[in-house]
Amino acid sequence: MELSTVLLIVLAVAAALSLAYYQYFYKNPGRGSLKFILAALRFITLFCGLLLLINPKLVSKDYFIEKANLILLVDNSSSMEDTSSINQISQALEQIKQNNAINERFTLHQYGFGNSITATDSIRFDEGNTDISNALSTLNDVFVNGNNSVILFSDGNQTLGRDYEYINLNENITVIPVVVGDTTQYEDISVGLINVNKYAFLRNSFPIETSIRYQGKSSANSTVSISINGNRVHQERINLSADNNSRTIQTLVKAQSVGVKTIKIEVSPLENERNLTNNSKETAIEVIDEKTNVAIIADMLHPDIGALKKSIESNEQRSVTLLKPNAIQSDLEEAGLIILYQPNRNFRNVYEFLGNTGANYFTITGTKTDWNFVNAAQKSFTISGSRQSEDILPILNNTFGLFGLGEFAVDDFPPLLGLLGDIQLHKESENLMFQQLQGIGLDKPLFAILTEENVKEAVLFGENVWRWRAQVYRNEQNFGKFDDFIGNLMVYLGSNNQRNRLELDYELVFDNASMAKIRASYFDESYQFDANANISVKIEGKDGDFSRVTPLLLKGNFYEVDLSNLGPGSYNFTVTVQNENLSRSGSFRILDFNPEKQLISANYKKMDRLASKNNGQLHFLDNLKALQSELSSSDKFLPVQKSRENVVSLIDFRILLGIVVLSLATEWFIRKYNGLI
């Protein structure tokens, strides 16, 4: 207890005694023991009240030793199985765990990683990818306080995620890489990334592009061949050297028939090459006999038009034609879907064509829209009021169910430039997005879908949608999510068929099993998304040697099944909604590609740079004595004595209040009984 608190208690005693003396003894000629009792009760009341105000506390300190954290991080990817045995790494881990000097200094933790990181005490080389950056970043977020050291057992070859050499970790984390595997750099030639379109059109030529990489100190000659479904379509002889170690191969191939085509690129092996796994690579392309022409009609120049064109044409099944409002009727008839960008009075013939044909269309309005004309030219929607221009933020309608949105979100999107006013929708509609103005959500549509019989319309009440596409690229480093969203919108508007209650989203070809997923969206009879459905998928091998039924799990506004445990091959599948006479079928193919088999030498140089950046030192698996000596003797990892203060009130306030009430009641009763009140 502090000295000031003791002095306050002494003063409280003196004050209580003085007040009790003044009331019952000062100039009070009465005699007898009664006033001593009353004075004592009054003293107790006053002292306890003052004690409540002082609130004296006792402070106790607990001392404890805080050890540094030693995190054993083991690469569980399949490439480790070729570079080292489980026994070697297990023995190394046991040596560290059983070292008494290390145990006195550290609290030990063990994690394994591949695609993701998990706490485990076992070693298994069964992961299909290596994501070192994700493992280190996760530990960086978990072990925030104290002194932490990470011992990384890996070959240093990363196949997934950010480059681990450039991640920034906390200053209190030391990374000590332990190189596992052969560090000898062997002569090797390999096939790099293959660039090919997802779709090609029948009797059209499509490009194939790939890179051939060479690793070695001398020159090398090899032959590159490209085949489609086993038939060679291109062959080329290349020369590479230590200085000129990469070559790009480009060719055009004509699509002869419809269907999924397997493209295989092979490079002939070198004379002394050890790793032949990376000498070939496969991909696939689907040849289709259908193309949708989308016409964008505009009477002005705007970045939105270019963004929409690029987004729509990102799918090879669609092409975009730019037209003026005075386009002839034959041009309009050739379009499978029409987009009206900020219509004005010049669009009169276009609206007459839409009214006569019942074609589906998409309207985008903005500050240049002639609303007096638009309100009169069509009967789907009107806007009235001030029509003042304003920045409008989007709010996504999570219950939207007319078509699947996938992973599309608008949480951090920039505003569109639109007009304030009273928006009235005159047809059956569903809002895809609502308006938000200056942080206030408005019950007004920003993006709406309207339907009437077999006619489908979409309307966006704002311009500068190009900013949304740029924001998606800023977030994801690609335009994929925005382009997929526009693609789903084009599919919905471009079809006059009745909408399916069960919609599927999947790829025809997956590069490897870790990417294999099937997504499904299920809607009830009123076409509202049903989050309580029981949906399963039956997977069958095309050779009839495999069959399995797996449930789809709910993931937000869609269902998903992970097929990462399937092997390479071709599969048929059927998605079924239980207790409903509803199912849809399809097929896909998983290519035989293992990124973990592309490199056989440990990347010790990169691991050494990681260690230098994070206050560590590189070590090798066959010599861990130096590592154990460093951990057990370095002053950087000394345990730290810390104290913890425990502050407790000297007397519980409830007890003091009880004493005050009891003493006051007793004093009042005695005075009342003796006629003093």
C-alpha positions in Angstrom: 0.0 0.0 0.0 1.3 3.4 -0.9 2.3 5.9 1.8 -0.2 8.5 0.6 -3.0 6.0 1.1 -1.9 5.3 4.6 -1.9 9.0 5.4 -5.4 9.4 4.0 -6.6 6.5 6.2 -5.0 8.2 9.3 -6.7 11.5 8.4 -10.0 9.7 7.9 -9.7 8.2 11.4 -8.9 11.6 12.8 -11.8 13.3 11.0 -14.3 10.6 12.0 -13.2 10.8 15.7 -13.4 14.6 15.6 -16.9 14.7 14.2 -18.1 12.0 16.6 -16.6 13.8 19.6 -18.1 17.1 18.4 -21.6 15.7 18.2 -21.7 13.7 21.4 -19.1 15.1 23.8 -18.3 18.8 22.9 -20.5 21.0 25.2 -22.7 18.0 25.9 -23.2 17.7 29.8 -24.9 14.4 29.4 -23.4 11.4 31.3 -23.7 7.7 31.0 -22.5 5.0 28.7 -25.1 5.6 26.0 -23.3 8.5 24.4 -20.1 6.3 24.1 -22.1 3.7 22.2 -23.7 6.3 19.9 -20.4 8.1 19.4 -18.8 4.7 18.4 -21.6 4.0 15.9 -21.2 7.5 14.4 -17.4 7.0 14.2 -17.9 3.7 12.4 -20.4 5.3 9.9 -18.1 8.3 9.1 -14.9 6.2 8.9 -16.5 3.6 6.6 -17.9 6.4 4.4 -14.5 8.1 4.1 -12.9 4.7 3.5 -15.2 4.3 0.5 -14.0 7.6 -0.9 -10.3 6.7 -0.3 -10.7 3.2 -1.8 -7.4 1.8 -0.5 -5.8 -0.9 -2.7 -3.1 -3.5 -2.3 -0.7 -4.1 -5.2 1.0 -7.4 -5.5 3.6 -8.4 -8.1 4.1 -11.8 -9.7 7.4 -12.5 -11.4 7.7 -15.0 -14.2 10.1 -16.0 -17.0 9.1 -15.5 -20.6 10.9 -17.7 -23.1 11.3 -16.9 -26.7 9.2 -18.9 -29.2 11.0 -21.4 -31.4 8.8 -22.3 -34.3 9.7 -25.4 -36.3 8.2 -24.9 -39.8 8.3 -27.9 -42.1 7.6 -28.0 -45.8 5.1 -30.8 -46.4 5.0 -30.5 -50.2 5.6 -33.6 -52.4 8.9 -32.2 -53.7 10.4 -32.8 -50.3 9.8 -36.5 -50.7 12.3 -36.6 -53.6 15.0 -34.5 -51.8 14.9 -36.1 -48.3 13.3 -38.8 -46.3 10.9 -38.3 -43.5 13.4 -40.0 -41.1 16.1 -37.4 -41.8 13.8 -34.4 -41.0 12.2 -36.3 -38.1 15.7 -36.9 -36.6 16.6 -33.3 -37.0 13.4 -32.1 -35.3 13.9 -34.6 -32.4 17.5 -33.4 -31.9 16.2 -29.8 -31.5 13.3 -30.9 -29.3 15.4 -33.0 -26.9 18.2 -30.4 -26.6 18.0 -29.3 -22.9 19.7 -26.0 -23.5 17.2 -25.1 -26.2 14.3 -26.2 -24.1 15.5 -23.9 -21.2 15.5 -20.9 -23.6 12.5 -21.6 -25.9 8.9 -22.6 -26.0 8.7 -25.0 -29.0 5.9 -25.0 -31.6 5.7 -27.1 -34.7 3.8 -26.3 -38.0 3.6 -27.9 -41.4 2.7 -26.1 -44.6 1.9 -26.7 -48.3 -1.1 -24.9 -49.7 -1.9 -23.7 -46.2 -0.3 -23.9 -42.7 -1.5 -26.1 -39.9 -0.2 -26.9 -36.4 1.0 -30.5 -36.4 3.6 -32.8 -34.9 3.7 -35.2 -37.8 5.5 -35.0 -41.2 3.9 -36.0 -44.4 5.0 -35.0 -47.9 1.6 -35.0 -49.6 0.8 -31.4 -50.4 0.4 -30.4 -54.0 1.8 -26.9 -53.7 4.4 -24.9 -51.7 3.3 -21.5 -50.3 6.2 -20.3 -48.2 5.1 -16.7 -48.1 1.6 -17.6 -46.7 3.2 -19.7 -44.0 5.6 -17.0 -42.9 2.9 -14.3 -43.1 0.5 -16.4 -40.9 3.2 -16.9 -38.2 4.0 -13.2 -38.4 0.3 -12.4 -37.5 0.1 -15.1 -34.8 3.3 -14.5 -32.9 3.2 -10.7 -32.5 4.7 -10.3 -29.0 8.0 -11.5 -27.6 11.1 -12.8 -29.3 10.3 -15.3 -32.0 12.6 -17.5 -34.2 11.4 -19.6 -37.1 13.4 -22.6 -38.4 12.2 -23.2 -41.9 12.9 -26.7 -43.3 12.4 -26.5 -47.0 14.0 -26.9 -50.4 13.1 -23.2 -51.1 11.1 -23.9 -54.3 7.8 -22.1 -54.1 4.9 -22.9 -56.5 2.1 -20.8 -55.1 1.6 -17.3 -53.6 3.8 -14.2 -53.3 7.6 -14.4 -53.6 8.7 -15.1 -50.1 12.0 -13.3 -50.6 10.2 -10.0 -50.5 7.7 -10.3 -47.7 8.1 -8.0 -44.7 8.0 -9.6 -41.3 8.0 -8.1 -37.8 11.4 -7.1 -36.3 10.9 -9.5 -33.5 10.9 -12.6 -35.9 14.2 -14.2 -36.9 14.0 -16.6 -39.9 16.6 -19.4 -39.9 16.3 -21.5 -43.2 17.5 -25.1 -43.2 18.2 -26.3 -46.8 16.7 -29.7 -47.5 17.8 -31.5 -50.7 20.5 -31.4 -53.4 21.9 -27.9 -53.9 23.8 -28.9 -57.1 22.5 -27.0 -60.2 22.0 -29.5 -63.1 21.6 -28.7 -66.7 17.9 -28.5 -67.5 15.5 -27.5 -70.3 11.8 -27.0 -69.6 8.5 -25.8 -70.9 7.3 -22.6 -69.3 3.9 -21.0 -69.1 1.5 -21.8 -72.0 -0.7 -18.9 -73.2 -3.8 -20.0 -75.1 -7.4 -18.7 -75.3 -10.1 -20.5 -73.4 -12.3 -20.8 -76.5 -11.7 -20.9 -80.2 -14.2 -20.8 -83.1 -14.7 -23.4 -85.7 -12.6 -22.9 -88.9 -10.8 -19.9 -87.2 -7.1 -19.9 -86.3 -6.2 -19.5 -82.7 -2.7 -18.6 -81.3 -0.5 -20.8 -79.0 2.4 -19.2 -77.2 4.8 -20.7 -74.8 8.4 -20.2 -73.5 11.3 -22.7 -73.4 13.7 -22.1 -70.6 17.3 -23.4 -70.2 19.4 -23.7 -67.1 23.1 -24.5 -67.6 26.5 -23.1 -68.4 27.0 -24.4 -72.0 24.9 -24.2 -75.2 22.0 -26.6 -75.9 20.1 -27.6 -79.0 16.6 -29.1 -78.8 13.4 -29.6 -80.7 10.0 -28.2 -79.7 6.8 -29.9 -80.9 3.2 -28.9 -80.4 0.4 -31.5 -80.8 -3.4 -31.3 -80.5 -5.2 -34.5 -79.4 -2.0 -36.5 -80.3 -1.6 -34.9 -83.8 1.5 -32.8 -84.3 0.7 -29.3 -85.7 4.0 -27.5 -85.2 7.7 -28.3 -84.8 10.7 -26.0 -84.3 14.4 -26.4 -83.7 15.9 -24.0 -81.0 19.4 -23.1 -79.8 19.9 -21.8 -76.2 22.9 -20.9 -74.1 23.8 -19.5 -70.7 23.4 -15.9 -72.0 20.4 -16.6 -74.2 18.5 -18.9 -71.9 14.9 -18.4 -73.0 13.0 -18.6 -76.2 9.3 -17.8 -77.0 7.5 -20.1 -79.4 4.4 -18.7 -81.2 2.2 -20.3 -83.8 -1.3 -20.2 -85.2 -3.4 -23.3 -85.5 -6.8 -23.7 -87.3 -9.7 -25.2 -85.4 -10.9 -28.1 -87.5 -13.7 -29.6 -85.3 -15.9 -28.7 -82.3 -15.0 -30.0 -78.8 -12.4 -29.8 -76.1 -8.9 -30.2 -77.6 -5.9 -31.2 -75.6 -2.7 -29.2 -76.4 0.6 -30.7 -75.5 4.0 -29.0 -75.9 7.1 -31.1 -75.6 10.8 -30.2 -75.8 13.3 -33.0 -76.5 15.6 -33.8 -73.5 19.3 -32.9 -73.3 21.9 -35.5 -73.2 22.7 -35.4 -69.5 19.4 -34.0 -68.3 18.1 -35.5 -65.0 14.7 -33.9 -64.6 12.4 -34.9 -67.5 9.1 -34.1 -65.8 9.2 -30.4 -66.9 10.0 -31.3 -70.5 6.3 -31.3 -71.4 3.2 -29.5 -70.4 -0.5 -29.7 -71.4 -3.4 -27.4 -71.6 -6.8 -27.4 -73.4 -9.0 -25.2 -75.5 -12.7 -25.6 -76.4 -13.7 -25.2 -80.0 -17.2 -23.8 -80.4 -19.4 -23.1 -83.4 -21.3 -20.1 -81.9 -20.5 -16.4 -81.4 -22.6 -13.7 -79.9 -22.4 -10.2 -81.3 -23.0 -7.4 -78.8 -23.8 -3.9 -80.2 -22.9 -0.9 -78.1 -24.8 2.1 -79.4 -23.5 5.5 -78.3 -23.6 9.1 -79.5 -20.5 10.1 -77.6 -16.9 9.1 -76.6 -16.5 7.7 -73.1 -14.0 5.4 -71.3 -17.0 3.2 -70.3 -17.4 2.1 -73.9 -13.8 0.8 -74.1 -14.0 -0.9 -70.7 -17.3 -2.7 -71.6 -15.8 -3.8 -75.0 -12.7 -5.3 -73.4 -14.7 -6.9 -70.6 -17.3 -8.5 -73.0 -14.6 -9.6 -75.5 -12.5 -11.2 -72.7 -14.8 -14.2 -73.5 -14.0 -15.4 -77.0 -17.6 -16.4 -77.5 -18.5 -12.7 -77.8 -17.6 -9.8 -80.1 -18.5 -6.2 -79.8 -19.6 -3.8 -82.5 -19.7 -0.1 -81.9 -22.7 1.6 -83.6 -24.1 5.1 -83.9 -27.8 5.8 -83.1 -28.5 6.2 -86.8 -27.3 2.7 -87.6 -29.4 0.9 -90.3 -31.8 -1.8 -89.2 -29.8 -4.7 -90.7 -26.9 -3.8 -88.3 -29.3 -3.9 -85.3 -30.7 -7.2 -86.5 -27.3 -8.8 -86.6 -26.7 -8.0 -82.9 -27.6 -10.7 -80.4 -27.7 -8.1 -77.6 -27.9 -4.3 -77.6 -26.3 -1.9 -75.1 -27.6 1.7 -75.1 -25.1 4.1 -73.6 -26.6 7.4 -72.4 -29.4 7.6 -74.9 -30.7 10.9 -76.3 -33.2 12.0 -79.0 -31.0 10.5 -81.7 -31.9 7.0 -80.3 -35.5 7.2 -81.5 -35.1 4.6 -84.3 -33.3 2.3 -81.9 -36.2 2.4 -79.4 -38.6 1.7 -82.2 -36.6 -1.3 -83.3 -36.5 -2.6 -79.7 -40.3 -2.1 -79.3 -41.1 -3.9 -82.6 -38.7 -6.9 -82.1 -38.9 -7.4 -78.3 -35.1 -7.8 -78.2 -33.3 -7.8 -74.8 -31.1 -4.7 -74.1 -29.0 -3.0 -71.4 -29.3 0.7 -70.7 -26.5 2.8 -69.1 -27.5 6.3 -68.1 -25.5 9.3 -66.9 -25.1 13.0 -66.9 -25.5 13.2 -70.7 -28.7 11.2 -70.8 -31.8 13.1 -72.2 -34.3 12.0 -69.6 -37.2 13.8 -71.1 -36.8 11.7 -74.2 -36.0 8.4 -72.4 -39.0 8.7 -70.1 -41.2 9.1 -73.1 -39.5 6.6 -75.4 -39.8 3.5 -73.2 -42.2 2.2 -70.5 -39.8 0.3 -68.2 -38.6 3.1 -65.9 -38.8 6.8 -65.3 -36.8 9.3 -63.3 -38.2 12.6 -62.0 -37.1 15.3 -59.6 -34.1 17.6 -59.4 -31.9 15.4 -61.6 -28.8 16.9 -60.0 -25.5 15.1 -60.7 -24.0 13.3 -57.7 -21.4 10.6 -56.8 -23.3 7.4 -55.9 -21.7 4.4 -54.2 -23.0 0.9 -54.9 -24.5 -1.5 -52.3 -24.7 -5.1 -53.5 -28.0 -6.9 -53.0 -26.8 -10.2 -51.4 -30.2 -11.8 -52.0 -30.1 -11.2 -55.8 -30.8 -14.5 -57.5 -31.5 -14.0 -61.2 -28.0 -15.2 -62.1 -24.9 -16.1 -60.2 -22.5 -13.4 -59.1 -19.7 -15.7 -58.1 -17.1 -13.8 -56.0 -18.1 -10.4 -57.4 -18.3 -7.7 -54.6 -18.5 -3.9 -54.5 -17.3 -3.2 -51.0 -14.5 -0.8 -51.9 -15.6 0.3 -55.4 -15.5 4.0 -56.4 -18.7 5.9 -56.9 -20.6 6.3 -60.2 -21.7 9.6 -61.5 -25.5 9.7 -61.6 -28.5 11.9 -61.1 -30.5 12.4 -58.0 -34.2 11.9 -58.5 -37.2 9.7 -57.9 -36.6 6.5 -59.9 -39.7 4.4 -60.7 -39.5 0.9 -62.2 -42.7 0.0 -64.1 -42.0 -3.7 -64.7 -41.3 -6.8 -62.6 -37.8 -6.1 -61.3 -35.1 -7.2 -59.0 -32.4 -4.8 -57.8 -28.8 -6.0 -58.2 -27.4 -2.9 -56.5 -28.8 -0.1 -54.4 -27.6 3.5 -54.1 -25.6 4.9 -51.2 -25.2 8.7 -50.9 -22.7 10.3 -48.5 -22.7 7.2 -46.3 -26.5 6.9 -46.2 -28.1 3.9 -47.9 -31.0 4.8 -50.2 -33.9 2.5 -51.1 -33.3 3.3 -54.7 -32.0 1.1 -57.5 -28.5 1.7 -58.9 -28.5 -1.5 -61.1 -31.8 -3.2 -61.8 -33.0 -6.2 -63.9 -36.5 -5.9 -65.4 -38.5 -8.6 -67.0 -41.8 -8.8 -68.8 -42.9 -12.0 -70.5 -39.9 -13.0 -72.6 -38.2 -9.6 -72.7 -35.2 -9.0 -70.3 -33.8 -5.6 -69.6 -31.0 -4.2 -67.4 -30.4 -0.6 -66.4 -27.5 1.0 -64.7 -28.2 4.5 -63.3 -24.7 5.9 -63.4 -21.6 6.4 -65.6 -17.9 5.8 -65.1 -18.2 2.0 -64.8 -14.6 1.8 -66.1 -13.5 2.8 -62.6 -15.0 -0.5 -61.3 -13.0 -2.5 -63.7 -9.8 -0.6 -62.7 -10.6 -1.2 -59.0 -10.9 -4.9 -59.6 -7.5 -4.9 -61.2 -6.1 -2.9 -58.4 -7.4 -5.5 -55.9 -6.7 -8.7 -57.7 -4.0 -7.8 -60.3 -6.4 -8.9 -63.0 -9.8 -8.0 -64.4 -11.3 -11.5 -63.9 -14.0 -10.9 -61.3 -15.4 -7.9 -63.1 -15.2 -9.6 -66.6 -16.9 -12.7 -65.2 -19.7 -10.5 -63.7 -20.3 -8.8 -67.1 -20.1 -12.2 -68.8 -22.8 -13.6 -66.5 -25.0 -10.5 -67.3 -24.4 -11.0 -71.0 -25.4 -14.7 -70.8 -28.6 -13.8 -68.9 -29.6 -11.0 -71.2 -28.6 -12.9 -74.3 -30.9 -15.8 -73.6 -34.7 -15.8 -74.0 -35.0 -19.3 -72.5 -36.6 -19.8 -69.1 -34.1 -19.5 -66.4 -32.9 -22.7 -64.7 -33.5 -23.1 -61.0 -30.2 -25.0 -60.7 -27.2 -23.2 -62.3 -23.6 -24.6 -62.5 -20.3 -22.8 -62.7 -17.2 -24.9 -63.5 -14.2 -25.1 -65.9 -14.1 -27.7 -68.6 -10.4 -28.3 -68.0 -8.4 -27.8 -64.7 -4.6 -27.6 -64.8 -4.3 -29.7 -61.7 -6.6 -31.2 -59.0 -5.9 -28.4 -56.5 -7.9 -26.0 -58.8 -10.9 -28.4 -59.4 -14.1 -26.9 -58.0 -17.8 -27.1 -59.0 -20.2 -24.3 -57.9 -23.9 -24.3 -58.0 -26.7 -21.8 -57.4 -30.1 -23.1 -56.5 -33.4 -21.1 -56.5 -36.8 -21.9 -55.1 -40.0 -21.8 -57.2 -40.2 -18.0 -56.8 -36.6 -17.8 -58.0 -35.2 -16.7 -54.7 -31.8 -18.2 -53.6 -32.4 -21.2 -51.3 -29.6 -21.4 -48.6 -31.2 -24.5 -47.0 -31.0 -26.9 -50.0 -29.4 -30.3 -49.8 -27.3 -30.6 -53.0 -24.9 -33.4 -53.9 -22.7 -34.3 -56.9 -22.0 -37.7 -58.3 -18.5 -37.9 -59.9 -17.8 -40.7 -62.3 -14.7 -41.6 -64.3 -15.3 -41.7 -68.1 -13.7 -45.2 -68.1 -16.2 -46.4 -65.5 -13.5 -47.2 -62.9 -14.5 -44.5 -60.4 -17.7 -43.3 -58.8 -18.3 -41.0 -55.8 -21.1 -38.9 -54.3 -20.1 -35.7 -52.4 -22.3 -33.0 -50.8 -21.9 -29.4 -51.9 -21.2 -26.9 -49.1 -22.8 -23.5 -48.8 -20.4 -20.7 -49.4 -22.3 -17.4 -49.1 -24.6 -17.1 -52.1 -23.5 -20.3 -53.8 -22.7 -24.0 -53.1 -19.3 -25.5 -53.8 -17.5 -28.8 -53.8 -13.8 -29.2 -53.7 -12.4 -31.9 -55.9 -8.7 -31.5 -55.1 -8.4 -35.2 -54.1 -9.2 -36.4 -57.6 -6.4 -37.7 -59.8 -5.7 -36.7 -63.4 -8.3 -37.9 -65.9 -11.7 -37.2 -67.5 -14.8 -37.2 -65.4 -18.6 -36.9 -65.8 -20.7 -35.5 -63.1 -24.4 -34.9 -62.1 -25.5 -32.3 -59.6 -28.8 -33.2 -57.9 -31.0 -31.3 -55.5 -32.3 -33.8 -52.9 -36.1 -34.1 -52.5 -36.5 -32.2 -55.8 -36.8 -33.6 -59.4 -34.0 -31.3 -60.4 -30.5 -32.2 -61.7 -27.9 -31.0 -64.2 -24.9 -32.9 -65.7 -21.6 -32.0 -67.3 -18.0 -33.2 -67.7 -14.5 -31.9 -67.0 -10.9 -33.0 -67.3 -8.0 -32.7 -64.8 -4.6 -32.5 -66.5 -1.6 -34.4 -65.2 0.5 -31.5 -64.1 2.4 -31.4 -60.8 4.2 -28.1 -60.1 6.3 -29.7 -57.4 8.0 -31.9 -59.9 9.3 -29.1 -62.1 12.4 -28.4 -60.0 14.8 -30.9 -58.4 17.5 -28.7 -57.0 17.1 -26.7 -53.7 17.0 -23.0 -54.1 19.5 -22.3 -51.3 20.6 -18.9 -52.7 17.0 -17.5 -52.3 16.7 -19.0 -48.8 20.0 -17.3 -47.9 18.7 -13.9 -49.0 15.5 -14.6 -46.9 17.7 -15.3 -43.9 19.9 -12.2 -44.4 16.8 -10.0 -44.6 15.3 -11.4 -41.4 18.3 -11.5 -39.0 19.0 -15.2 -39.6 21.7 -17.5 -41.0 21.4 -20.3 -43.6 22.0 -23.9 -42.4 22.0 -27.3 -44.1 20.1 -30.4 -42.9 23.3 -32.5 -42.7 25.0 -30.1 -40.3 22.7 -28.8 -37.5 25.2 -28.7 -34.7 26.1 -25.1 -35.5 22.3 -24.2 -35.5 21.8 -25.8 -32.1 24.9 -24.1 -30.7 23.7 -20.7 -32.0 20.2 -21.2 -30.5 21.6 -22.3 -27.1 24.3 -19.6 -26.7 23.1 -16.5 -28.6 22.3 -13.5 -26.3 19.5 -12.7 -28.7 17.3 -15.5 -27.4 17.8 -15.1 -23.7 14.7 -15.7 -21.5 13.3 -12.4 -20.1 12.0 -12.0 -16.5 8.8 -10.1 -16.4 6.4 -8.9 -13.7 2.7 -8.7 -13.5 0.9 -6.3 -11.1 -2.3 -7.5 -9.4 -4.2 -4.6 -7.9 -6.9 -5.6 -5.3 -9.2 -3.4 -3.2 -8.3 -3.6 0.5 -12.0 -3.9 1.6 -14.9 -4.9 -0.6 -17.1 -1.8 -1.1 -20.2 -4.0 -0.5 -19.0 -4.8 3.0 -18.3 -1.2 3.8 -21.8 -0.2 2.5 -23.3 -2.9 4.7 -21.4 -1.7 7.8 -22.5 1.9 7.1 -26.2 0.9 6.7 -26.0 -1.3 9.8 -24.3 1.3 12.0 -26.7 4.1 10.9 -29.7 1.8 11.5 -28.4 0.8 15.0 -27.7 4.4 16.0 -31.2 5.5 14.8 -32.9 2.7 16.7 -31.0 3.5 20.0 -31.7 7.2 19.7 -35.4 6.5 18.9 -35.7 4.0 21.8 -34.2 6.5 24.3 -36.3 9.4 23.1 -33.4 11.3 21.6 -35.1 11.9 18.2 
